[in-house]
């Protein structure tokens, strides 16, 4: 097992993408690299590249979809470890995930009905609250 306690000796840091993958915050290392490149990973408040060195005590923020994971590095890991060991390597300070009711399900259409019409799309947008003041069309503006 390659769990290292905070920077004693040679190799007191680990690549950000490797650590994210090792502690099971992402499924693959390539996903961790892509998240870093896309700017979804911040270490101590600043965006980082995949090769940015992590040290114990760093705060890592990882945006995954609508959820943001906030973790503090406790131990450094170079190889992927099991879930119990991974839990020892970080402190999770993330807010609880939003309840399932708060996440709107995608519009479900009957199979074979085809693409929604413009009217259907506008009704869906009104339901989702995305329509916001588009009712006033040409000639309705006050001059």
C-alpha positions in Angstrom: 0.0 0.0 0.0 1.4 3.4 -0.9 -0.1 5.7 1.7 2.3 8.3 2.7 2.1 10.5 5.8 2.5 14.2 5.1 5.8 15.2 3.4 8.3 13.2 5.5 11.1 12.5 3.1 11.4 12.4 -0.6 8.3 12.7 -2.7 6.2 14.9 -0.3 3.7 15.7 -3.0 1.4 13.9 -5.5 -0.1 15.0 -8.8 -3.6 16.4 -8.4 -5.2 14.1 -11.1 -3.5 11.0 -9.6 -4.7 11.8 -6.1 -8.3 12.5 -7.2 -8.4 9.1 -8.9 -6.6 7.3 -6.0 -9.1 8.4 -3.3 -12.0 7.5 -5.6 -13.4 11.0 -6.2 -13.5 10.2 -10.0 -13.7 6.8 -11.7 -10.7 7.1 -14.0 -7.5 9.1 -14.1 -8.4 10.4 -17.5 -11.6 11.9 -16.1 -9.5 13.5 -13.3 -7.2 15.0 -15.9 -10.1 16.2 -18.0 -11.7 17.8 -15.0 -8.4 19.7 -14.2 -8.1 20.9 -17.7 -11.7 22.1 -17.8 -11.2 24.2 -14.7 -13.4 22.0 -12.5 -10.7 21.5 -9.9 -9.4 24.1 -7.5 -6.7 23.7 -4.9 -6.6 26.4 -2.2 -8.9 28.6 -4.3 -7.0 28.6 -7.6 -7.5 26.5 -10.7 -4.8 23.9 -11.2 -3.4 21.8 -14.0 -3.4 18.0 -13.7 0.3 17.9 -12.6 -0.1 20.4 -9.8 1.5 19.0 -6.7 -0.8 18.3 -3.7 0.4 18.3 -0.1 -1.3 17.4 3.1 -3.5 20.2 4.4 -4.5 21.5 0.9 -8.2 22.1 0.2 -9.4 20.6 -3.0 -12.7 21.6 -4.7 -14.1 19.4 -7.4 -17.2 20.3 -9.4 -19.1 17.3 -10.6 -22.2 18.2 -12.4 -24.4 20.4 -10.1 -22.5 19.2 -7.0 -19.3 20.5 -5.6 -17.1 18.3 -3.5 -14.9 20.1 -1.0 -12.2 17.9 0.6 -9.0 18.4 2.6 -6.0 16.3 1.9 -4.9 14.3 4.9 -2.6 11.7 3.4 -1.0 11.4 0.0 -1.7 8.3 -2.2 -0.1 7.4 -5.5 -2.0 4.2 -6.3 -5.8 3.6 -6.2 -6.8 2.2 -2.8 -9.9 0.7 -1.3 -12.8 2.8 0.0 -11.9 2.4 3.7 -8.3 3.5 3.1 -9.4 6.3 0.7 -11.7 7.7 3.5 -8.6 8.0 5.8 -6.8 10.0 3.2 -9.2 12.9 3.1 -11.7 15.0 5.1 -14.9 15.6 3.3 -16.3 19.1 4.0 -18.8 19.0 1.1 -22.4 20.2 1.6 -24.9 17.5 1.5 -26.1 16.6 -2.0 -29.4 18.2 -3.1 -32.5 16.0 -2.5 -33.7 14.1 -5.5 -36.9 16.1 -5.6 -34.9 19.3 -6.1 -33.3 17.9 -9.3 -35.8 18.3 -12.2 -36.1 15.1 -14.2 -35.6 15.5 -18.0 -38.8 15.9 -20.0 -40.1 12.4 -20.8 -41.9 12.0 -24.1 -43.8 9.1 -25.4 -41.7 6.9 -27.7 -42.3 7.7 -31.4 -43.8 11.2 -30.9 -40.8 12.8 -32.6 -39.2 16.1 -31.9 -41.1 18.6 -29.8 -42.8 21.4 -31.6 -42.0 25.0 -30.9 -45.2 25.3 -28.8 -44.2 22.2 -26.8 -40.7 23.5 -26.2 -42.1 26.8 -24.9 -44.5 25.1 -22.6 -41.6 23.0 -21.2 -39.5 26.1 -20.7 -42.4 27.9 -18.9 -42.6 24.9 -16.6 -38.9 24.9 -15.9 -38.9 28.7 -15.3 -36.6 29.4 -18.3 -39.1 31.5 -20.3 -38.6 34.7 -18.2 -40.2 37.6 -20.0 -40.0 36.5 -23.6 -43.8 36.9 -24.0 -43.4 40.5 -25.3 -42.6 40.2 -29.0 -42.3 42.7 -31.9 -44.2 45.9 -31.5 -44.8 45.4 -27.7 -41.9 47.5 -26.7 -42.5 51.0 -25.3 -40.6 53.8 -27.0 
